[in-house]
Amino acid sequence: MLVAVATVGKGGPEARVSPEFGHAPTFTLVEVEGGRAKGWEVIPNPASNLPHGRGPLVAKSLADRGVRMVVSGEVGPGASELLRALGVEVKLVEPGKKAGEALRELGLVK
């Protein structure tokens, strides 16, 4: 399963979870299989230059990449509704937590 963690910083397992989905500078994509992280890829927020409507654009972009779950500190109502409609599960965690730690807390990796 491909998981996207909204992150602040350079991304990867040590990056911090962003407090806001649409405003996250980066997204750390993690392929999770059998309780293990199979690889980490960091992508920039494709909507970072937009003044409004970032969340839905990011939601569609991530779903198009095959993301099945999003992890963030908060996801706005527009993005949250679109993610659900696209079959992407949303998990909220404490902002500032390391991405790898958040995935362990959610039981996705050991």
C-alpha positions in Angstrom: 0.0 0.0 0.0 1.3 3.4 -0.9 1.1 5.9 2.0 1.7 9.7 1.7 2.8 11.5 4.8 2.4 15.3 4.7 5.9 16.4 5.9 7.9 19.4 6.8 11.6 19.4 6.0 13.6 17.3 3.6 11.2 14.3 3.9 11.9 10.7 4.7 11.4 8.8 8.0 13.0 11.6 10.1 10.8 14.4 8.6 8.2 15.9 10.8 4.4 15.4 10.1 3.0 18.7 8.8 0.2 20.4 10.8 -1.7 21.0 7.6 -2.2 18.7 4.6 -2.5 21.3 1.8 0.2 23.5 3.2 2.8 20.8 3.7 6.0 21.6 1.8 6.7 18.0 1.0 5.0 14.6 0.9 6.9 11.5 1.9 5.6 8.5 0.0 6.2 5.2 1.6 5.4 1.7 0.1 4.2 -0.3 3.1 4.1 -4.1 2.8 3.9 -6.7 5.5 4.6 -4.3 8.3 7.7 -2.9 6.6 8.5 0.3 4.7 9.8 -0.8 1.3 11.0 2.5 0.2 10.8 6.3 0.8 10.3 8.9 -1.9 10.0 12.6 -1.2 8.0 14.8 -3.6 7.3 18.6 -3.3 3.8 19.8 -2.7 2.4 20.2 -6.3 0.1 23.0 -5.1 2.5 25.0 -3.0 2.3 28.0 -5.2 -1.5 28.3 -5.1 -3.1 30.9 -2.8 -6.3 28.8 -2.3 -7.6 25.3 -3.0 -4.4 23.5 -2.3 -5.9 20.5 -0.5 -8.2 19.2 -3.3 -5.5 19.6 -5.9 -2.9 17.7 -3.7 -5.6 15.0 -2.9 -6.2 14.4 -6.6 -2.4 14.4 -7.4 -1.6 11.9 -4.7 -4.6 9.6 -5.6 -3.4 9.7 -9.3 0.0 8.4 -8.0 -1.7 5.4 -6.4 -1.7 6.6 -2.8 -4.2 4.6 -0.7 -3.6 6.4 2.7 -2.7 10.0 3.7 -1.2 10.8 7.1 -1.2 14.4 8.3 -1.8 16.6 11.4 -5.0 18.0 9.8 -6.9 17.7 6.5 -9.4 20.3 5.5 -13.0 19.4 4.7 -12.6 19.8 0.9 -9.5 17.6 0.7 -10.9 15.1 3.2 -14.1 14.7 1.3 -12.3 14.3 -2.1 -9.8 11.8 -0.6 -12.6 9.6 0.7 -14.4 9.8 -2.7 -11.2 8.7 -4.4 -10.8 5.8 -2.0 -7.9 7.2 0.0 -8.0 6.7 3.7 -7.1 9.6 6.0 -5.3 9.2 9.3 -4.6 12.1 11.6 -1.6 12.1 13.9 0.1 14.6 16.2 1.9 17.3 14.1 5.6 17.4 14.6 6.0 13.7 15.1 8.6 12.0 12.9 7.1 10.3 9.8 8.5 6.9 10.7 7.2 7.2 14.2 3.8 8.1 13.0 3.7 5.0 10.8 4.6 2.8 13.7 2.0 4.5 15.9 -0.6 3.7 13.3 0.5 0.1 13.2 1.6 0.3 9.6 5.2 -0.6 10.2 7.0 -2.4 13.0 
